[in-house]
Amino acid sequence: MKNMDQIPSATTLLDVLSPHYFVLLLLLVLPLAFFIHKHIASPYSKRRPLPPGPRPWPIIGNIHQLGKKLHISFAHFAKLHGPLISLRLGTQVVVVASSPMAAKEILNTHDRMLSARSVPKALPNKICDIDRVAIVWASTCNDTWKSLRALCRTELFSTSAIESQAAMREQKVTEMVEFLSRKQGQVVNLSEVVFTCAFNMICNLLFSKDLLSFEDEDRNSGLKKVVSRQMELAVVPNIADFYPILAELDPQGMKRKMSDAMKEIFGAWKSHVKERRETHVPGSTTVDFLDVFLANDFDDDQINWLAFELLMAGSETTSTTIEWAMTELLKNKQVLEKACEEVDREIKRNSIKESDIPKLDYLNACVKESMRFHPPVAFLHHRAQETCEVMNYRIPKDAKILINIYAIGRDPSVWDEPLAFNPSRFLGSNVDFKGRNFELIPFGSGRRICVGLPMAARQIHLILANLIHHFDWSLQNDEDFAKLDMTEKFGITLQKQQPLLLVPTIRRK
């Protein structure tokens, strides 16, 4: 595991931007620098200072100081400058929180003023259109956003709704186990298998059907790659984000690439939505969330965006979390043996049900420890809706705010031996990931907390428990688990750089 101090070279982020883009950038932005300094920067100098941070260069700010893995670069700066830092990326002010105290100030104390969101310039829709259809990417917590979240909470994620869905999730996991049993002795990409399972769980909530098949591995792998590519595009350095005046030019073609990826994802359910819309009877009993969409007169844009956000948030983060959890369990033999012993002791039958999960204290600790050590997302993304004072520093209006979950989970002032995978630290602990304990917030906190957290927690534990209950695992050619590559690939989700390729063997209990 790389130490956080080992950041990439200072020029790696600039390497993403080709030279002719950068020359164009300088020519277009240089005349603005003097205006910004004279009319915008100077008046602020008499107010409370921005949080400390590395000294920015004129025009480009701190772009040249960042590596491609921003979570590691920002964690390094936090060690040098403190738990709340600021940087300038072009004309954009970025504030990064890297401690539980700083996270609580942003997500709790000043949640109302700091709960807006910066919409990436790569998204193909205008902000006013996104605010009409989106939950995750809505720029403000407006009335439309509140009503959409309320609808999701009531119809999908209420206690009664989740209980009623349990049998379906158990059936999808059974199908996954049966597929892996047929693959005994063969190499499987665990992340793709889990992605298919989680994706179909949410598809059945939305559309009452599977949109992926375990047997059609080429299609599954293709869709997962498109999803992963789309999530990478959302965070790849974009000149238009650093210098909004260039947004309409789309100099890197980011908007076009994002639009193509999203059209391909929307196409996975386009024909099904069209068919159901044509046969929908107003006032009829609702069977799934698509019926709820149609009963509320949602147009295709609203259906596509909400389905897209729910599917991406639920499937990609679940597969990433379980891939990391399995990687750590396999690397730590004693931890895996203890987890298996608990499952065998508490579950007296072959199948595992959701109602069994509360009995598995050690498995729950393993999930928490994995989320601490390998959070599915590196950052929580917010924006200052109003100028605000946090920890005696000024957060200017429209500043982009990042809560570095990765850094918080590895902070030695918060965790004993933070670079050791030790689930036992959570046994007998009240620390949970439901937004109240700011040292462990993989799903966020405050009004922007993940709306699907209640279901995500269930499906992660259910899938992981079944993977260790039904199978023993090995690497191809019986390679040593201690040699697994633990490098992460930066994106909206922190996936493994090298996918976890495993050989399942049915476990004889």
Secondary structure, DSSP 8 states (H G I E B T S, - for coil): ---TT----TTHHHHHS-HHHHHHHHHHHHHHHHHHIIIIIHHHTTSS--------BTTTBTGGG--S-HHHHHHHHHHHH-SEEEEEETTEEEEEE-SHHHHHIIIIITTTTS-B----TTSSS-HHHHHHH-SSS-SS--HHHHHHHHHHHHHTSSHHHHHHHHHHHHHHHHHHHHHHHHTTTS-EEHHHHHHHHHHHHHHHHHHSS-S--SS-HHHHHHHHHHHHHHHHHTTS--HHHHSGGGGGG-TT-HHHHHHHHHHHHHTTTHHHHHHHHHH--TT----SHHHHHHHTT--HHHHHHHHHHHHHHHHHHHHHHHHHHHHHHHH-HHHHHHHHHHHHHH--SSS--GGGGGG-HHHHHHHHHHHHHS-SSSEEEEE-SS-EEETTEEE-TT-EEEEEHHHHHT-TTTSSSTTS--GGGGTT----SSSS-TT--TT--GGGS-TTHHHHHHHHHHHHHHHHHHEEEE-GGG--GGG----EE-SSS-EESS--EEEEEE---
